């Protein structure tokens, strides 16, 4: 097994060609989508929001992806779009169903999780005629009654009521046919039973179907379709739709829905399938329904939303198994249903990636070429990779060089080209890739592995730590774990593997060959076992030194003991939020709720779950319920935190102070009390009570709440002691393991040259922080270096869709008279946040100047 570790040091896996829509200029595409949304008819909006979702997906912006999906759902113009995007939202929020349950306890519902009332959404067609005039034949009045004979049974009916069911019945009973003169008509050869005919007769009298068993409804449905009884057919369609409650029902009834053209029943079955994602795609019968539907059947099942449906199905299948036959099938259908170049780009590229994964190289080449011809430049990476696989390395290098020379270069272009060269040339390309897009992990991993092979241990660790300082990527933690194993530093190795298991309990290392949990078991044999007291001391030290990964590892180890697990999972969630891992944090909060030792503790965790998902009032309510049961630190802290964040009323500050003081009177450990003191100091600063604020921060520092240095620095600054503020932030930088934010804050307390130095350090430590780019751009603008200022913002915008960066660049474009550039950035920024007031005002102003 240790051989795997050595192998991983020798070769870092090549970065995959990602199956995402990745336009070269995503800002331009977002701006185009925004403009089209302003002008297009309502029925086209959902598809545009779906495209917006795909852009954000390529950028890795999870929150923006979900907001685009929600917009597609809200703007759905058909029941089918509503079902598809509602199910997609639910799928994206897998594991968050408990939030819905909590909202129900607060008398509030999350609508996207609930079923759609299809019968209401698809109203009865009022144009269906059900009346026909009486007529006479040969001067004889037609008999009012008629009997239908079915085998040995006779069903007496009102001739005119039956004739009113459809034009064929009307013609048969009142027209030129011989049946119009008969009082006894044999229907035995028409696949209707006597029970079915009696039900039809009752419907002709009452206009409704009451308690009719499913098998009889299906029989009547087929009969109604044969005799064009539209009103009867619609009643059967609706009645059957109301009976679909399980996957088994949906599988059985979808066949009838498609065969007999029943849109309401089909929609009801579709809803059951989509709400059962991803599980239903493990059912071959369901897959066959989606796979085998022809054009007419698709129209019945999903209306005009075929592209959206198969986009969802292919996404779910790719997540289940990106190389499976059903994934290939759904992606092939996605290609078939693409209606414009942007949809074709996505479909061709995704199917090309699948063919590449499956080593179907000729077909992959055809698809990547089709995507490239449609305008998806990123697909050139697929073509280069295929050429390299076939031994044409030079062609791949030259192809990527051509792309780099002909377009504004991006990080992925240099990363891809690096695969087709060696030595210093590869290193140079990867340095450029990191410069243009620091979010790419492969360049750091390659450089670190190369340095490790050269036994330059400290440089290798420093390189992998660079990326882990701002992006907690599992593959980077895995590589560092391997380094520590090679160095026989088992304590550090177990720290990383425990952090990995916290983030992804089922993670497998070495390209999926070994479970991380198995490696942890092996490494544990080489490290000293800590007692519960040891663990608390370690946690206290690491928390105080702002070593978040180390703290995660200690908590993981503590969870194996008999300690109160609810409290530990809660601490884990706080760390994960700080590390920008919201999904893992929510999972930990849910586990905290499950392991709560009391009702009042459980209510606190429920309150945090609600607060963290945007339901602040409901979170406050849970805190109050908890306090009513028992006054506790966490309940008062939650209430104070939520109130301070949600209330715009300045008078609420005194309430927040009182709540935090109540919290500090309750039992808790020093880690949490330090946080409460820090928060209390912030409230006092906002109220201009600087002496009280300083006392809070000093007391927090006495119990080693290191972040209190930042609050105390603010107090010094507000007292006009900038030097003391600078020194205080320097102490935080010296004591904190993760200190990019500390450098950023210190930059506010020094002269321009030192500010620039600190902000350059921020960008080196965490290139995703946007303030340094904005500051440098503003300084350049003040120096009348407009194009350099715009270039500085563009450097960050290339890899981060940030509202503030786009807003500032739009303002700079406006200032330089570039109306179209300003308008483009305004529209892209409003795609990121459609309700940002300053952005809306700037957009309105710039739009009025558009030629």
Buried (B, 14 or more C-beta within 10 A) or exposed (E): EEEBBEEBBEEBEBBEBBBBBBBBBBBBBBBBBBEBBEEEEEEBBBBBBBBBBBBBBBBBBEEBBBBBBBBBBBBBBBBBBBBBBBBBBBBBBEEBEBBBEBBEEBEEEBEBBEEBEBBEBBEEEEEEEBEBEEEEEEEEEBEEEBBBBBEEEEBEBBBBBBBBBBBBBBBBBBBEBEBBEBEEBEBBEBEBBBBBBBBBBBBBEEEEBEEBEBEBBBBBBBBBBBBEBBBBBBBBBBBBBEBBEEBEBBBBBBEBBBEBBBBBBBBBBBBBBBBBBBEBBEBEBBBEBBBEBEEEBBBBBBBBBBBBBBBBBBBBBBEBEBBBEBBBBBBBBBBEBBEEEBBBBBBBBBBBBBBBBBEBBEBBBBBBBBBBEBEBBBBBBBBBBBBBBEEBBEBBBBBBBEBBEEEEBBBBBBBBBBBBBEEEEBBEBBBBBBEBBBBBBBBBBBBBBBBBEEEBBEBBBEBBBBBBBBBBBBBBBBBBBBBBBBBEBBEBBBBBBBBBBBBEEEBBBBEEEBBBBEBBEBBBEEBEEBEEEBBBEBBBBBBBBBBBBBBBBBBBBBBEEEBBBBBBBBBBBBBBBBBEBBBBBBBBBBBBBEBBEEEBBBBBBBBBBBBBBEBBEBBBBBBBBBBEBEBBBBBBBBBBBBBBEBBEEEEBBEBBBEBBEBBBEBEBBBBBBBBBBBBBBBBBBEBEBBEBBBBBBBBBBEBBBBBBBBBBBBBBBEEEBBEBBBBBBBBBBEBBBBBBBBBBBBBBBBEEEEBBEBBBBBBBBBBBBBBBBBBBBBBBBEEEBBEBBBEBBBBBBBBBBBBBBBBBBBBBBBEBEBBEBBBBBBBBBBBBBEEBEEBBEBBEEBBEEEE
